[in-house]
Amino acid sequence: MHWAVSFIVYCKPTTEAYQQWQIDTFAALKTAYDQKLSEYNRWLNQQAYLAGQYGANPAIDRQTERQIEETLHRVHHRPALRELRCLAH
């Protein structure tokens, strides 16, 4: 003779267990969010630095060009440096 028994079990977490799950889940999401936000801010700062370094502002670029031109002009018109430049060629 064989017998078969079947059970259906319905489980419901306790209020305390559900609240702890909410706290743990929120903490995990907040940690992941903070990490991604930190990575993004680091990337954003790097992009801002690189943009400032590589010519995102035409006015600053033009000012730098003028300074270089003035410096080259001064160097070119100094007799001693002109002679040295000629000797180098």
Secondary structure as a PSIPRED ss2 file (coil, helix, strand):
# PSIPRED VFORMAT (PSIPRED V4.0)

   1 M C   1.000  0.000  0.000
   2 H C   1.000  0.000  0.000
   3 W C   1.000  0.000  0.000
   4 A C   1.000  0.000  0.000
   5 V C   1.000  0.000  0.000
   6 S C   1.000  0.000  0.000
   7 F C   1.000  0.000  0.000
   8 I C   1.000  0.000  0.000
   9 V C   1.000  0.000  0.000
  10 Y C   1.000  0.000  0.000
  11 C C   1.000  0.000  0.000
  12 K C   1.000  0.000  0.000
  13 P C   1.000  0.000  0.000
  14 T C   1.000  0.000  0.000
  15 T H   0.000  1.000  0.000
  16 E H   0.000  1.000  0.000
  17 A H   0.000  1.000  0.000
  18 Y H   0.000  1.000  0.000
  19 Q H   0.000  1.000  0.000
  20 Q H   0.000  1.000  0.000
  21 W H   0.000  1.000  0.000
  22 Q H   0.000  1.000  0.000
  23 I H   0.000  1.000  0.000
  24 D H   0.000  1.000  0.000
  25 T H   0.000  1.000  0.000
  26 F H   0.000  1.000  0.000
  27 A H   0.000  1.000  0.000
  28 A H   0.000  1.000  0.000
  29 L H   0.000  1.000  0.000
  30 K H   0.000  1.000  0.000
  31 T H   0.000  1.000  0.000
  32 A H   0.000  1.000  0.000
  33 Y H   0.000  1.000  0.000
  34 D H   0.000  1.000  0.000
  35 Q H   0.000  1.000  0.000
  36 K H   0.000  1.000  0.000
  37 L H   0.000  1.000  0.000
  38 S H   0.000  1.000  0.000
  39 E H   0.000  1.000  0.000
  40 Y H   0.000  1.000  0.000
  41 N H   0.000  1.000  0.000
  42 R H   0.000  1.000  0.000
  43 W H   0.000  1.000  0.000
  44 L H   0.000  1.000  0.000
  45 N H   0.000  1.000  0.000
  46 Q H   0.000  1.000  0.000
  47 Q H   0.000  1.000  0.000
  48 A H   0.000  1.000  0.000
  49 Y H   0.000  1.000  0.000
  50 L H   0.000  1.000  0.000
  51 A H   0.000  1.000  0.000
  52 G H   0.000  1.000  0.000
  53 Q H   0.000  1.000  0.000
  54 Y C   1.000  0.000  0.000
  55 G C   1.000  0.000  0.000
  56 A C   1.000  0.000  0.000
  57 N C   1.000  0.000  0.000
  58 P H   0.000  1.000  0.000
  59 A H   0.000  1.000  0.000
  60 I H   0.000  1.000  0.000
  61 D H   0.000  1.000  0.000
  62 R H   0.000  1.000  0.000
  63 Q H   0.000  1.000  0.000
  64 T H   0.000  1.000  0.000
  65 E H   0.000  1.000  0.000
  66 R H   0.000  1.000  0.000
  67 Q H   0.000  1.000  0.000
  68 I H   0.000  1.000  0.000
  69 E H   0.000  1.000  0.000
  70 E H   0.000  1.000  0.000
  71 T H   0.000  1.000  0.000
  72 L H   0.000  1.000  0.000
  73 H H   0.000  1.000  0.000
  74 R H   0.000  1.000  0.000
  75 V H   0.000  1.000  0.000
  76 H H   0.000  1.000  0.000
  77 H C   1.000  0.000  0.000
  78 R C   1.000  0.000  0.000
  79 P H   0.000  1.000  0.000
  80 A H   0.000  1.000  0.000
  81 L H   0.000  1.000  0.000
  82 R H   0.000  1.000  0.000
  83 E H   0.000  1.000  0.000
  84 L H   0.000  1.000  0.000
  85 R H   0.000  1.000  0.000
  86 C H   0.000  1.000  0.000
  87 L H   0.000  1.000  0.000
  88 A H   0.000  1.000  0.000
  89 H C   1.000  0.000  0.000
